[in-house]
Amino acid sequence: MAITSGMAKMTIRSTFALDPETVAALDHLAERWGVSKSEVVRRIVHAAAVIEEADVASDAVTALEELQKRLGLTEEQAEEWIREVRAEREAAGP
């Protein structure tokens, strides 16, 4: 009896309709990377998700900056507020 470490990876089979140019690009990447076409799709979807998360974080920072601008909050006022909040958090302890 063989004992393997870790859990088995679940696989869900899906069917997609792709245009010839996308199939050619998929084949090219699979060959170049030395992996299956499924692995290419997994990697690209993961990379797109990471980029999307970064865009969302960037949007949040942009929204905060816009709010500060609309409130007329100067950089000095923002820095003072940050110092006050830090001091309160440090005083409260872990």
Biopython code that builds the backbone (N, CA, C, O; Angstrom):
import numpy as np
from Bio.PDB.StructureBuilder import StructureBuilder

atoms = [
    (1, "MET", "N", (0.843, -1.166, 0.000)),
    (1, "MET", "CA", (0.000, 0.000, 0.000)),
    (1, "MET", "C", (0.896, 1.240, 0.000)),
    (1, "MET", "O", (1.788, 1.365, 0.840)),
    (2, "ALA", "N", (0.661, 2.147, -0.934)),
    (2, "ALA", "CA", (1.464, 3.364, -1.029)),
    (2, "ALA", "C", (0.812, 4.468, -0.220)),
    (2, "ALA", "O", (-0.402, 4.667, -0.271)),
    (3, "ILE", "N", (1.634, 5.173, 0.520)),
    (3, "ILE", "CA", (1.137, 6.316, 1.288)),
    (3, "ILE", "C", (1.738, 7.565, 0.671)),
    (3, "ILE", "O", (2.954, 7.682, 0.517)),
    (4, "THR", "N", (0.876, 8.479, 0.328)),
    (4, "THR", "CA", (1.358, 9.726, -0.268)),
    (4, "THR", "C", (1.157, 10.856, 0.722)),
    (4, "THR", "O", (0.247, 10.826, 1.550)),
    (5, "SER", "N", (2.010, 11.839, 0.623)),
    (5, "SER", "CA", (1.869, 12.978, 1.523)),
    (5, "SER", "C", (0.989, 14.020, 0.863)),
    (5, "SER", "O", (0.984, 14.156, -0.360)),
    (6, "GLY", "N", (0.249, 14.751, 1.671)),
    (6, "GLY", "CA", (-0.601, 15.818, 1.148)),
    (6, "GLY", "C", (-1.914, 15.272, 0.634)),
    (6, "GLY", "O", (-2.159, 14.066, 0.612)),
    (7, "MET", "N", (-2.739, 16.203, 0.224)),
    (7, "MET", "CA", (-4.054, 15.833, -0.274)),
    (7, "MET", "C", (-4.027, 15.762, -1.800)),
    (7, "MET", "O", (-3.207, 16.407, -2.453)),
    (8, "ALA", "N", (-4.923, 14.981, -2.339)),
    (8, "ALA", "CA", (-5.048, 14.890, -3.795)),
    (8, "ALA", "C", (-5.598, 16.205, -4.326)),
    (8, "ALA", "O", (-6.418, 16.856, -3.679)),
    (9, "LYS", "N", (-5.141, 16.584, -5.503)),
    (9, "LYS", "CA", (-5.594, 17.822, -6.126)),
    (9, "LYS", "C", (-6.891, 17.544, -6.880)),
    (9, "LYS", "O", (-6.940, 16.666, -7.742)),
    (10, "MET", "N", (-7.942, 18.297, -6.550)),
    (10, "MET", "CA", (-9.211, 18.113, -7.250)),
    (10, "MET", "C", (-9.113, 18.704, -8.645)),
    (10, "MET", "O", (-8.478, 19.738, -8.848)),
    (11, "THR", "N", (-9.735, 18.053, -9.587)),
    (11, "THR", "CA", (-9.728, 18.512, -10.961)),
    (11, "THR", "C", (-11.161, 18.628, -11.448)),
    (11, "THR", "O", (-11.974, 17.731, -11.224)),
    (12, "ILE", "N", (-11.464, 19.716, -12.106)),
    (12, "ILE", "CA", (-12.769, 19.914, -12.717)),
    (12, "ILE", "C", (-12.547, 20.050, -14.210)),
    (12, "ILE", "O", (-11.792, 20.917, -14.652)),
    (13, "ARG", "N", (-13.181, 19.223, -14.967)),
    (13, "ARG", "CA", (-13.029, 19.267, -16.419)),
    (13, "ARG", "C", (-14.037, 20.256, -16.988)),
    (13, "ARG", "O", (-15.204, 20.269, -16.599)),
    (14, "SER", "N", (-13.562, 21.091, -17.925)),
    (14, "SER", "CA", (-14.408, 22.090, -18.568)),
    (14, "SER", "C", (-14.155, 22.079, -20.063)),
    (14, "SER", "O", (-13.094, 21.659, -20.524)),
    (15, "THR", "N", (-15.127, 22.539, -20.804)),
    (15, "THR", "CA", (-14.989, 22.648, -22.246)),
    (15, "THR", "C", (-15.119, 24.109, -22.628)),
    (15, "THR", "O", (-16.013, 24.808, -22.151)),
    (16, "PHE", "N", (-14.219, 24.572, -23.496)),
    (16, "PHE", "CA", (-14.223, 25.956, -23.946)),
    (16, "PHE", "C", (-14.186, 25.989, -25.464)),
    (16, "PHE", "O", (-13.607, 25.115, -26.109)),
    (17, "ALA", "N", (-14.812, 27.010, -26.017)),
    (17, "ALA", "CA", (-14.724, 27.246, -27.462)),
    (17, "ALA", "C", (-13.740, 28.384, -27.661)),
    (17, "ALA", "O", (-13.976, 29.499, -27.195)),
    (18, "LEU", "N", (-12.638, 28.114, -28.350)),
    (18, "LEU", "CA", (-11.600, 29.115, -28.566)),
    (18, "LEU", "C", (-11.401, 29.358, -30.056)),
    (18, "LEU", "O", (-11.561, 28.454, -30.876)),
    (19, "ASP", "N", (-11.051, 30.587, -30.388)),
    (19, "ASP", "CA", (-10.758, 30.900, -31.787)),
    (19, "ASP", "C", (-9.387, 30.324, -32.150)),
    (19, "ASP", "O", (-8.582, 30.035, -31.265)),
    (20, "PRO", "N", (-9.124, 30.159, -33.437)),
    (20, "PRO", "CA", (-7.863, 29.531, -33.868)),
    (20, "PRO", "C", (-6.615, 30.268, -33.373)),
    (20, "PRO", "O", (-5.620, 29.622, -33.044)),
    (21, "GLU", "N", (-6.644, 31.591, -33.312)),
    (21, "GLU", "CA", (-5.468, 32.343, -32.858)),
    (21, "GLU", "C", (-5.167, 32.037, -31.384)),
    (21, "GLU", "O", (-4.007, 31.898, -30.997)),
    (22, "THR", "N", (-6.223, 31.934, -30.571)),
    (22, "THR", "CA", (-6.024, 31.625, -29.146)),
    (22, "THR", "C", (-5.483, 30.217, -28.980)),
    (22, "THR", "O", (-4.602, 29.986, -28.151)),
    (23, "VAL", "N", (-5.994, 29.276, -29.754)),
    (23, "VAL", "CA", (-5.503, 27.893, -29.685)),
    (23, "VAL", "C", (-4.032, 27.838, -30.089)),
    (23, "VAL", "O", (-3.236, 27.138, -29.463)),
    (24, "ALA", "N", (-3.678, 28.579, -31.134)),
    (24, "ALA", "CA", (-2.280, 28.600, -31.576)),
    (24, "ALA", "C", (-1.387, 29.184, -30.477)),
    (24, "ALA", "O", (-0.301, 28.667, -30.216)),
    (25, "ALA", "N", (-1.845, 30.253, -29.842)),
    (25, "ALA", "CA", (-1.065, 30.861, -28.755)),
    (25, "ALA", "C", (-0.957, 29.898, -27.577)),
    (25, "ALA", "O", (0.109, 29.779, -26.972)),
    (26, "LEU", "N", (-2.042, 29.216, -27.247)),
    (26, "LEU", "CA", (-2.045, 28.237, -26.159)),
    (26, "LEU", "C", (-1.065, 27.104, -26.453)),
    (26, "LEU", "O", (-0.279, 26.714, -25.589)),
    (27, "ASP", "N", (-1.118, 26.579, -27.678)),
    (27, "ASP", "CA", (-0.184, 25.519, -28.076)),
    (27, "ASP", "C", (1.265, 25.999, -27.984)),
    (27, "ASP", "O", (2.136, 25.281, -27.494)),
    (28, "HIS", "N", (1.510, 27.205, -28.454)),
    (28, "HIS", "CA", (2.862, 27.772, -28.432)),
    (28, "HIS", "C", (3.379, 27.897, -26.998)),
    (28, "HIS", "O", (4.505, 27.503, -26.699)),
    (29, "LEU", "N", (2.544, 28.449, -26.120)),
    (29, "LEU", "CA", (2.973, 28.610, -24.726)),
    (29, "LEU", "C", (3.211, 27.268, -24.060)),
    (29, "LEU", "O", (4.187, 27.105, -23.328)),
    (30, "ALA", "N", (2.335, 26.308, -24.301)),
    (30, "ALA", "CA", (2.510, 24.980, -23.699)),
    (30, "ALA", "C", (3.825, 24.351, -24.139)),
    (30, "ALA", "O", (4.542, 23.754, -23.336)),
    (31, "GLU", "N", (4.128, 24.491, -25.410)),
    (31, "GLU", "CA", (5.383, 23.931, -25.921)),
    (31, "GLU", "C", (6.583, 24.676, -25.344)),
    (31, "GLU", "O", (7.554, 24.063, -24.902)),
    (32, "ARG", "N", (6.504, 25.983, -25.354)),
    (32, "ARG", "CA", (7.621, 26.802, -24.868)),
    (32, "ARG", "C", (7.886, 26.588, -23.381)),
    (32, "ARG", "O", (9.039, 26.500, -22.957)),
    (33, "TRP", "N", (6.814, 26.503, -22.589)),
    (33, "TRP", "CA", (6.955, 26.327, -21.143)),
    (33, "TRP", "C", (7.160, 24.870, -20.754)),
    (33, "TRP", "O", (7.531, 24.574, -19.618)),
    (34, "GLY", "N", (6.919, 23.960, -21.695)),
    (34, "GLY", "CA", (7.086, 22.533, -21.406)),
    (34, "GLY", "C", (6.040, 21.996, -20.452)),
    (34, "GLY", "O", (6.332, 21.141, -19.617)),
    (35, "VAL", "N", (4.818, 22.498, -20.576)),
    (35, "VAL", "CA", (3.721, 22.066, -19.700)),
    (35, "VAL", "C", (2.495, 21.764, -20.560)),
    (35, "VAL", "O", (2.487, 22.008, -21.766)),
    (36, "SER", "N", (1.469, 21.232, -19.916)),
    (36, "SER", "CA", (0.226, 20.942, -20.636)),
    (36, "SER", "C", (-0.537, 22.234, -20.918)),
    (36, "SER", "O", (-0.279, 23.272, -20.309)),
    (37, "LYS", "N", (-1.478, 22.148, -21.850)),
    (37, "LYS", "CA", (-2.324, 23.307, -22.140)),
    (37, "LYS", "C", (-3.153, 23.678, -20.912)),
    (37, "LYS", "O", (-3.408, 24.857, -20.667)),
    (38, "SER", "N", (-3.572, 22.681, -20.145)),
    (38, "SER", "CA", (-4.323, 22.965, -18.913)),
    (38, "SER", "C", (-3.482, 23.770, -17.932)),
    (38, "SER", "O", (-3.980, 24.686, -17.278)),
    (39, "GLU", "N", (-2.197, 23.418, -17.835)),
    (39, "GLU", "CA", (-1.305, 24.157, -16.938)),
    (39, "GLU", "C", (-1.112, 25.591, -17.413)),
    (39, "GLU", "O", (-1.029, 26.505, -16.592)),
    (40, "VAL", "N", (-1.040, 25.803, -18.721)),
    (40, "VAL", "CA", (-0.935, 27.161, -19.264)),
    (40, "VAL", "C", (-2.163, 27.973, -18.846)),
    (40, "VAL", "O", (-2.041, 29.106, -18.380)),
    (41, "VAL", "N", (-3.335, 27.383, -19.018)),
    (41, "VAL", "CA", (-4.569, 28.091, -18.645)),
    (41, "VAL", "C", (-4.571, 28.397, -17.146)),
    (41, "VAL", "O", (-4.923, 29.506, -16.745)),
    (42, "ARG", "N", (-4.178, 27.419, -16.309)),
    (42, "ARG", "CA", (-4.130, 27.653, -14.857)),
    (42, "ARG", "C", (-3.199, 28.815, -14.521)),
    (42, "ARG", "O", (-3.554, 29.693, -13.734)),
    (43, "ARG", "N", (-2.006, 28.818, -15.121)),
    (43, "ARG", "CA", (-1.041, 29.882, -14.829)),
    (43, "ARG", "C", (-1.549, 31.252, -15.270)),
    (43, "ARG", "O", (-1.391, 32.240, -14.552)),
    (44, "ILE", "N", (-2.156, 31.305, -16.443)),
    (44, "ILE", "CA", (-2.621, 32.589, -16.958)),
    (44, "ILE", "C", (-3.799, 33.103, -16.140)),
    (44, "ILE", "O", (-3.882, 34.298, -15.858)),
    (45, "VAL", "N", (-4.706, 32.216, -15.758)),
    (45, "VAL", "CA", (-5.838, 32.639, -14.927)),
    (45, "VAL", "C", (-5.331, 33.135, -13.577)),
    (45, "VAL", "O", (-5.815, 34.145, -13.067)),
    (46, "HIS", "N", (-4.364, 32.432, -12.999)),
    (46, "HIS", "CA", (-3.797, 32.864, -11.713)),
    (46, "HIS", "C", (-3.138, 34.238, -11.857)),
    (46, "HIS", "O", (-3.336, 35.112, -11.013)),
    (47, "ALA", "N", (-2.365, 34.428, -12.909)),
    (47, "ALA", "CA", (-1.693, 35.716, -13.132)),
    (47, "ALA", "C", (-2.714, 36.833, -13.317)),
    (47, "ALA", "O", (-2.530, 37.931, -12.792)),
    (48, "ALA", "N", (-3.785, 36.566, -14.055)),
    (48, "ALA", "CA", (-4.821, 37.580, -14.259)),
    (48, "ALA", "C", (-5.500, 37.930, -12.938)),
    (48, "ALA", "O", (-5.827, 39.092, -12.698)),
    (49, "ALA", "N", (-5.714, 36.934, -12.083)),
    (49, "ALA", "CA", (-6.333, 37.190, -10.777)),
    (49, "ALA", "C", (-5.434, 38.063, -9.908)),
    (49, "ALA", "O", (-5.919, 38.958, -9.216)),
    (50, "VAL", "N", (-4.131, 37.808, -9.940)),
    (50, "VAL", "CA", (-3.181, 38.623, -9.170)),
    (50, "VAL", "C", (-3.202, 40.068, -9.666)),
    (50, "VAL", "O", (-3.203, 41.005, -8.867)),
    (51, "ILE", "N", (-3.220, 40.241, -10.981)),
    (51, "ILE", "CA", (-3.266, 41.587, -11.556)),
    (51, "ILE", "C", (-4.558, 42.281, -11.163)),
    (51, "ILE", "O", (-4.547, 43.465, -10.826)),
    (52, "GLU", "N", (-5.665, 41.563, -11.202)),
    (52, "GLU", "CA", (-6.967, 42.129, -10.835)),
    (52, "GLU", "C", (-6.957, 42.594, -9.380)),
    (52, "GLU", "O", (-7.456, 43.675, -9.071)),
    (53, "GLU", "N", (-6.390, 41.780, -8.487)),
    (53, "GLU", "CA", (-6.310, 42.168, -7.079)),
    (53, "GLU", "C", (-5.479, 43.426, -6.911)),
    (53, "GLU", "O", (-5.826, 44.298, -6.114)),
    (54, "ALA", "N", (-4.388, 43.531, -7.651)),
    (54, "ALA", "CA", (-3.548, 44.727, -7.579)),
    (54, "ALA", "C", (-4.313, 45.945, -8.074)),
    (54, "ALA", "O", (-4.187, 47.029, -7.505)),
    (55, "ASP", "N", (-5.105, 45.777, -9.129)),
    (55, "ASP", "CA", (-5.908, 46.883, -9.639)),
    (55, "ASP", "C", (-6.927, 47.339, -8.609)),
    (55, "ASP", "O", (-7.148, 48.538, -8.443)),
    (56, "VAL", "N", (-7.555, 46.385, -7.911)),
    (56, "VAL", "CA", (-8.539, 46.725, -6.884)),
    (56, "VAL", "C", (-7.866, 47.497, -5.758)),
    (56, "VAL", "O", (-8.412, 48.489, -5.275)),
    (57, "ALA", "N", (-6.678, 47.050, -5.334)),
    (57, "ALA", "CA", (-5.947, 47.758, -4.277)),
    (57, "ALA", "C", (-5.580, 49.149, -4.749)),
    (57, "ALA", "O", (-5.676, 50.107, -3.983)),
    (58, "SER", "N", (-5.160, 49.275, -6.004)),
    (58, "SER", "CA", (-4.813, 50.569, -6.557)),
    (58, "SER", "C", (-6.034, 51.476, -6.582)),
    (58, "SER", "O", (-5.931, 52.666, -6.285)),
    (59, "ASP", "N", (-7.200, 50.915, -6.937)),
    (59, "ASP", "CA", (-8.434, 51.686, -6.950)),
    (59, "ASP", "C", (-8.775, 52.195, -5.552)),
    (59, "ASP", "O", (-9.269, 53.312, -5.401)),
    (60, "ALA", "N", (-8.515, 51.384, -4.534)),
    (60, "ALA", "CA", (-8.798, 51.788, -3.160)),
    (60, "ALA", "C", (-7.918, 52.969, -2.755)),
    (60, "ALA", "O", (-8.392, 53.913, -2.123)),
    (61, "VAL", "N", (-6.650, 52.913, -3.117)),
    (61, "VAL", "CA", (-5.733, 54.018, -2.802)),
    (61, "VAL", "C", (-6.168, 55.278, -3.545)),
    (61, "VAL", "O", (-6.159, 56.372, -2.980)),
    (62, "THR", "N", (-6.545, 55.124, -4.801)),
    (62, "THR", "CA", (-7.006, 56.261, -5.597)),
    (62, "THR", "C", (-8.252, 56.867, -4.968)),
    (62, "THR", "O", (-8.379, 58.090, -4.901)),
    (63, "ALA", "N", (-9.177, 56.022, -4.505)),
    (63, "ALA", "CA", (-10.398, 56.516, -3.863)),
    (63, "ALA", "C", (-10.068, 57.282, -2.589)),
    (63, "ALA", "O", (-10.668, 58.321, -2.315)),
    (64, "LEU", "N", (-9.112, 56.770, -1.803)),
    (64, "LEU", "CA", (-8.713, 57.458, -0.581)),
    (64, "LEU", "C", (-8.096, 58.812, -0.897)),
    (64, "LEU", "O", (-8.398, 59.810, -0.244)),
    (65, "GLU", "N", (-7.229, 58.837, -1.906)),
    (65, "GLU", "CA", (-6.606, 60.108, -2.293)),
    (65, "GLU", "C", (-7.652, 61.114, -2.764)),
    (65, "GLU", "O", (-7.559, 62.301, -2.451)),
    (66, "GLU", "N", (-8.637, 60.649, -3.506)),
    (66, "GLU", "CA", (-9.716, 61.527, -3.981)),
    (66, "GLU", "C", (-10.523, 62.060, -2.800)),
    (66, "GLU", "O", (-10.875, 63.240, -2.770)),
    (67, "LEU", "N", (-10.816, 61.201, -1.833)),
    (67, "LEU", "CA", (-11.548, 61.627, -0.640)),
    (67, "LEU", "C", (-10.767, 62.692, 0.116)),
    (67, "LEU", "O", (-11.331, 63.706, 0.528)),
    (68, "GLN", "N", (-9.475, 62.464, 0.297)),
    (68, "GLN", "CA", (-8.645, 63.443, 0.992)),
    (68, "GLN", "C", (-8.635, 64.778, 0.253)),
    (68, "GLN", "O", (-8.684, 65.841, 0.871)),
    (69, "LYS", "N", (-8.570, 64.713, -1.066)),
    (69, "LYS", "CA", (-8.560, 65.939, -1.858)),
    (69, "LYS", "C", (-9.885, 66.689, -1.707)),
    (69, "LYS", "O", (-9.894, 67.909, -1.539)),
    (70, "ARG", "N", (-11.000, 65.962, -1.767)),
    (70, "ARG", "CA", (-12.319, 66.596, -1.646)),
    (70, "ARG", "C", (-12.545, 67.192, -0.260)),
    (70, "ARG", "O", (-13.246, 68.193, -0.113)),
    (71, "LEU", "N", (-11.945, 66.568, 0.754)),
    (71, "LEU", "CA", (-12.088, 67.088, 2.114)),
    (71, "LEU", "C", (-11.144, 68.262, 2.374)),
    (71, "LEU", "O", (-11.226, 68.914, 3.415)),
    (72, "GLY", "N", (-10.263, 68.521, 1.435)),
    (72, "GLY", "CA", (-9.288, 69.587, 1.626)),
    (72, "GLY", "C", (-8.225, 69.221, 2.640)),
    (72, "GLY", "O", (-7.613, 70.096, 3.253)),
    (73, "LEU", "N", (-8.005, 67.931, 2.816)),
    (73, "LEU", "CA", (-7.026, 67.441, 3.783)),
    (73, "LEU", "C", (-5.623, 67.613, 3.205)),
    (73, "LEU", "O", (-5.295, 67.046, 2.162)),
    (74, "THR", "N", (-4.811, 68.394, 3.890)),
    (74, "THR", "CA", (-3.443, 68.599, 3.414)),
    (74, "THR", "C", (-2.577, 67.398, 3.790)),
    (74, "THR", "O", (-2.954, 66.586, 4.635)),
    (75, "GLU", "N", (-1.429, 67.300, 3.157)),
    (75, "GLU", "CA", (-0.519, 66.205, 3.469)),
    (75, "GLU", "C", (-0.073, 66.281, 4.929)),
    (75, "GLU", "O", (0.066, 65.255, 5.594)),
    (76, "GLU", "N", (0.148, 67.486, 5.417)),
    (76, "GLU", "CA", (0.558, 67.653, 6.815)),
    (76, "GLU", "C", (-0.544, 67.187, 7.765)),
    (76, "GLU", "O", (-0.260, 66.535, 8.770)),
    (77, "GLN", "N", (-1.807, 67.519, 7.450)),
    (77, "GLN", "CA", (-2.920, 67.081, 8.294)),
    (77, "GLN", "C", (-3.040, 65.554, 8.282)),
    (77, "GLN", "O", (-3.293, 64.934, 9.316)),
    (78, "ALA", "N", (-2.859, 64.966, 7.117)),
    (78, "ALA", "CA", (-2.937, 63.514, 7.000)),
    (78, "ALA", "C", (-1.821, 62.863, 7.813)),
    (78, "ALA", "O", (-2.064, 61.880, 8.513)),
    (79, "GLU", "N", (-0.617, 63.389, 7.733)),
    (79, "GLU", "CA", (0.506, 62.842, 8.498)),
    (79, "GLU", "C", (0.259, 62.967, 9.999)),
    (79, "GLU", "O", (0.578, 62.052, 10.759)),
    (80, "GLU", "N", (-0.299, 64.079, 10.423)),
    (80, "GLU", "CA", (-0.610, 64.277, 11.848)),
    (80, "GLU", "C", (-1.638, 63.258, 12.297)),
    (80, "GLU", "O", (-1.509, 62.675, 13.374)),
    (81, "TRP", "N", (-2.664, 63.039, 11.474)),
    (81, "TRP", "CA", (-3.695, 62.060, 11.808)),
    (81, "TRP", "C", (-3.077, 60.670, 11.927)),
    (81, "TRP", "O", (-3.423, 59.917, 12.836)),
    (82, "ILE", "N", (-2.175, 60.328, 11.027)),
    (82, "ILE", "CA", (-1.497, 59.021, 11.065)),
    (82, "ILE", "C", (-0.701, 58.886, 12.358)),
    (82, "ILE", "O", (-0.732, 57.834, 12.997)),
    (83, "ARG", "N", (0.012, 59.942, 12.749)),
    (83, "ARG", "CA", (0.782, 59.898, 13.998)),
    (83, "ARG", "C", (-0.131, 59.681, 15.199)),
    (83, "ARG", "O", (0.196, 58.907, 16.099)),
    (84, "GLU", "N", (-1.271, 60.362, 15.213)),
    (84, "GLU", "CA", (-2.212, 60.215, 16.327)),
    (84, "GLU", "C", (-2.776, 58.799, 16.406)),
    (84, "GLU", "O", (-2.873, 58.221, 17.489)),
    (85, "VAL", "N", (-3.141, 58.255, 15.271)),
    (85, "VAL", "CA", (-3.693, 56.899, 15.244)),
    (85, "VAL", "C", (-2.646, 55.894, 15.691)),
    (85, "VAL", "O", (-2.951, 54.981, 16.459)),
    (86, "ARG", "N", (-1.401, 56.052, 15.216)),
    (86, "ARG", "CA", (-0.322, 55.142, 15.633)),
    (86, "ARG", "C", (-0.122, 55.197, 17.143)),
    (86, "ARG", "O", (0.015, 54.165, 17.800)),
    (87, "ALA", "N", (-0.107, 56.405, 17.678)),
    (87, "ALA", "CA", (0.089, 56.567, 19.123)),
    (87, "ALA", "C", (-1.034, 55.892, 19.907)),
    (87, "ALA", "O", (-0.782, 55.238, 20.919)),
    (88, "GLU", "N", (-2.267, 56.051, 19.441)),
    (88, "GLU", "CA", (-3.401, 55.402, 20.105)),
    (88, "GLU", "C", (-3.285, 53.892, 20.053)),
    (88, "GLU", "O", (-3.566, 53.213, 21.041)),
    (89, "ARG", "N", (-2.875, 53.360, 18.918)),
    (89, "ARG", "CA", (-2.736, 51.907, 18.769)),
    (89, "ARG", "C", (-1.615, 51.370, 19.653)),
    (89, "ARG", "O", (-1.764, 50.317, 20.274)),
    (90, "GLU", "N", (-0.499, 52.085, 19.712)),
    (90, "GLU", "CA", (0.618, 51.649, 20.548)),
    (90, "GLU", "C", (0.254, 51.716, 22.019)),
    (90, "GLU", "O", (0.673, 50.859, 22.798)),
    (91, "ALA", "N", (-0.519, 52.720, 22.412)),
    (91, "ALA", "CA", (-0.938, 52.860, 23.804)),
    (91, "ALA", "C", (-1.894, 51.732, 24.190)),
    (91, "ALA", "O", (-1.889, 51.283, 25.336)),
    (92, "ALA", "N", (-2.707, 51.275, 23.252)),
    (92, "ALA", "CA", (-3.670, 50.215, 23.547)),
    (92, "ALA", "C", (-2.989, 48.873, 23.706)),
    (92, "ALA", "O", (-3.518, 47.988, 24.379)),
    (93, "GLY", "N", (-1.819, 48.702, 23.096)),
    (93, "GLY", "CA", (-1.082, 47.434, 23.196)),
    (93, "GLY", "C", (-1.649, 46.385, 22.276)),
    (93, "GLY", "O", (-2.603, 46.640, 21.541)),
    (94, "PRO", "N", (-1.055, 45.190, 22.315)),
    (94, "PRO", "CA", (-1.500, 44.109, 21.412)),
    (94, "PRO", "C", (-2.858, 43.553, 21.783)),
    (94, "PRO", "O", (-3.356, 42.645, 21.117)),
]
sb = StructureBuilder()
sb.init_structure("model")
sb.init_model(0)
sb.init_chain("A")
sb.init_seg("    ")
for serial, (resi, resn, name, xyz) in enumerate(atoms, 1):
    if name == "N":
        sb.init_residue(resn, " ", resi, " ")
    sb.init_atom(name, np.array(xyz, "f"), 0.0, 1.0, " ", f" {name:<3s}", serial, name[0])
structure = sb.get_structure()
